[in-house]
Amino acid sequence: MKKIPERTCVITHEKYPKKELIRVVKNKEGEVFIDTTGKANGRGAYLKKDIEVIEKASKSKALDRILEIEVPDSIYEELKELIK
C-alpha cells in the first residue's frame, strides 16, 4: 500500500488527501499564486475546494497571516473560478 499524503486546510483545520486541496504559494520573490501542480517552491497554504471556505479565507485574511504577505483579491477570484 502506497501512503497518500495528507494536508490540513488552513480554514477548517481538517485533514484531506493532498489532491483534494488547493495550494496557494508565496515564493522568495514575494509573488503569490495558485499552485496547480502542488510542487512549486515557496511557502504554501492549503484550502479545501469549497466556495464557503474561500470566502471565509478572504474575509478573515487567514492567508495573509500564514503566507506573511498581503494576498490580492484576484487570487481569491481565481480560486472561486477553479472550484466552479
N, C-alpha and C positions, 0 to 999 in steps of 0.2 A: 504494500500500500504506500502510495506516494503521499506525503504530507501536503495539505493545502494551506498556503499561507493565509493567515487571518490578520485583519487590521481593525482598528477601532474608529468609529465615526466620531468626529470631534464635537458634534452637537448632541447626538443621542447617547453616546458612550456605549453603544452596543457593538459587539464583535461580529464581523461578516467576512466571508472569503474575499480576498483582495480584488477579485474580478467584479464583485457586486458593488464596489465603491468607486467614487470619482476622486482622483488625486489632483490637488491644486499645489503648485510648486513655486517657491521663490528661489531663484538661482543666485550665484555670487554677484552678478551684476545688478541685483535688486529688481529683476523683472519677475512679474507674477504671471503665470499661465496655467492652463489646464493640461495635465499630463495624461494623454490617452494611452500611452504605452506602459506607464507605471514604472519606467526605468530612468527617467530624466534625473540628472544630477541636481541636488539642491534640497532645501528643507521642504518637506511635504506634509500636507494635511488631507485626511480622507473624509469625504462626505457621502452619506447614503444617497442613493438615486431616488430622491423624493422631493417634490416641489416644496412641501411644507418645511423640510429640513433646510433647503436652500434659502427660503425666505427667512427662516429663523436665524440662520447664519448671517444673512445680510443685516437684519435688524440688530442683532446682538454684537456685531463686529467681532465675532469669535475668531475668524480667520486673520483679522488684523493682529490680534494678540498672539496667536500661535505662530504666524509667519513673521511677526515683528516688523510689519510694513503695512501701509495703508493699501487695502485691496480695492481696485477701482470697481465701480458699479458694472462696467462692461463684462467683468469676469462672472458676476452673478447672472447677468443676462445670458452669457454663453452657456453657463451651467444649466439654466432653465431650458434652453434650446436643445442641449444634449439629451435631456431627460424625455422631451416630447417626441 
